[in-house]
Amino acid sequence: MKPYELDGIDVAIESLNPLNERPNMNTEKHRGYRRILSSIRQIGLIEPLCIYREGERYIILDGYLRWLACRELDYETVPCILYKDKEAYTFNRMVNNLSGFQEIKMMRKSLESLDEQTIADTFGLKNIRYRMAPTLVQQLHPSVAQAFEKELIGKIAALELLCVKPERQAVMLREMRRVNDFTPAFIRALILKTPPELRVPNRNPRQAKKKENRDKRLALVERLEEAEKQHEFYTGLYRQYTADLLKISLYARKLITTPAIREYFEAHHPSAFKEIYVIVLESQ
């Protein structure tokens, strides 16, 4: 893979232009922007902007919100990574966000040298206690906690699972693995089908960001019921095949252990004899 040609430079903020302007963005209500602004105000700009040169101007490939925040904070120059061509635009698509478990570990590590309020101010939050979920892992069934640490399920999904008791969590995780669906929406459907005695009192599933309407909830329940029906069907089919194989193996064993029949089969139908012999071996 050919490496990108790039340089680290400081650029006057007035020489920077965004690749895609967002004139209708409300910076007073945009949570992502407010957090970036708070972070830069507290500890400065850590991550440089990614730019490329176009004539006398520099085009921002990655860092639009950081650029807006630096302008609001009256920065004169900002550190940038200068790419020689527009191929660098793919850079922003390769950034990996922190998982829920990684975020918790990072915040706990930060508390070894910083106080909670400083960390909260840096991220533009009122407090970080709820983000750290101090007892989350302890309330999860060991198998679910392991799935959370391995990023098989996210933080929101893990919080939803706290609506049921640990033994039910383990059963739900097996169901999620079986249908390969680890979304919070599917977890809510499983919670709806959980018997009251396996639910945690006074704890209900969270509402989705966009409230799920009645039709969507019914569709999730129907999907779960259909999955259960398919599971029962294939389980019954497997039992039937197993029983049929056992019956066939009994007859087949009788055929190959009767000297006269075995001699006839080996002489006149050798291929059929081999197939019957395999059936007997596999059933043992």
Secondary structure as the mmCIF struct_conf table of DSSP 4:
data_model
#
loop_
_struct_conf.conf_type_id
_struct_conf.id
_struct_conf.beg_label_comp_id
_struct_conf.beg_label_asym_id
_struct_conf.beg_label_seq_id
_struct_conf.end_label_comp_id
_struct_conf.end_label_asym_id
_struct_conf.end_label_seq_id
HELX_LH_PP_P HELX_LH_PP_P1 LYS A 2 GLU A 5
STRN STRN1 LEU A 6 ALA A 12
HELX_RH_3T_P HELX_RH_3T_P1 ILE A 13 SER A 15
STRN STRN2 LEU A 16 PRO A 18
BEND BEND1 LEU A 19 ASN A 20
TURN_TY1_P TURN_TY1_P1 PRO A 23 ASN A 24
TURN_TY1_P TURN_TY1_P2 THR A 27 LYS A 29
HELX_RH_AL_P HELX_RH_AL_P1 ARG A 31 ILE A 43
BEND BEND2 GLU A 47 GLU A 47
HELX_LH_PP_P HELX_LH_PP_P2 PRO A 48 PRO A 48
STRN STRN3 LEU A 49 GLU A 54
TURN_TY1_P TURN_TY1_P3 GLY A 55 GLU A 56
STRN STRN4 ARG A 57 ASP A 62
HELX_RH_AL_P HELX_RH_AL_P2 TYR A 64 GLU A 72
TURN_TY1_P TURN_TY1_P4 LEU A 73 ASP A 74
BEND BEND3 GLU A 76 GLU A 76
STRN STRN5 THR A 77 TYR A 83
BEND BEND4 LYS A 84 ASP A 85
HELX_RH_3T_P HELX_RH_3T_P2 LYS A 86 MET A 94
HELX_LH_PP_P HELX_LH_PP_P3 VAL A 95 SER A 99
HELX_RH_AL_P HELX_RH_AL_P3 GLY A 100 SER A 110
TURN_TY1_P TURN_TY1_P5 LEU A 111 SER A 113
BEND BEND5 LEU A 114 LEU A 114
HELX_RH_AL_P HELX_RH_AL_P4 GLU A 116 THR A 122
TURN_TY1_P TURN_TY1_P6 PHE A 123 GLY A 124
BEND BEND6 LYS A 126 LYS A 126
BEND BEND7 ILE A 128 ILE A 128
HELX_RH_AL_P HELX_RH_AL_P5 ARG A 129 MET A 132
TURN_TY1_P TURN_TY1_P7 PRO A 134 LEU A 136
HELX_RH_3T_P HELX_RH_3T_P3 VAL A 137 GLN A 139
BEND BEND8 LEU A 140 LEU A 140
HELX_RH_AL_P HELX_RH_AL_P6 PRO A 142 GLU A 149
TURN_TY1_P TURN_TY1_P8 LYS A 150 GLU A 151
BEND BEND9 LEU A 152 ILE A 153
HELX_RH_AL_P HELX_RH_AL_P7 LYS A 155 LEU A 161
TURN_TY1_P TURN_TY1_P9 LEU A 162 CYS A 163
STRN STRN6 VAL A 164 VAL A 164
HELX_RH_AL_P HELX_RH_AL_P8 PRO A 166 VAL A 179
TURN_TY1_P TURN_TY1_P10 ASN A 180 ASN A 180
HELX_RH_AL_P HELX_RH_AL_P9 PRO A 184 LEU A 192
TURN_TY1_P TURN_TY1_P11 LYS A 193 LYS A 193
BEND BEND10 THR A 194 THR A 194
HELX_RH_3T_P HELX_RH_3T_P4 PRO A 196 LEU A 198
STRN STRN7 ARG A 199 ARG A 199
HELX_LH_PP_P HELX_LH_PP_P4 VAL A 200 VAL A 200
TURN_TY1_P TURN_TY1_P12 PRO A 201 ASN A 202
HELX_LH_PP_P HELX_LH_PP_P5 PRO A 205 ALA A 208
BEND BEND11 LYS A 209 LYS A 210
HELX_LH_PP_P HELX_LH_PP_P6 LYS A 211 ASN A 213
HELX_RH_AL_P HELX_RH_AL_P10 ARG A 214 THR A 257
BEND BEND12 THR A 258 THR A 258
HELX_RH_AL_P HELX_RH_AL_P11 PRO A 259 HIS A 268
HELX_RH_AL_P HELX_RH_AL_P12 PRO A 270 SER A 283
#
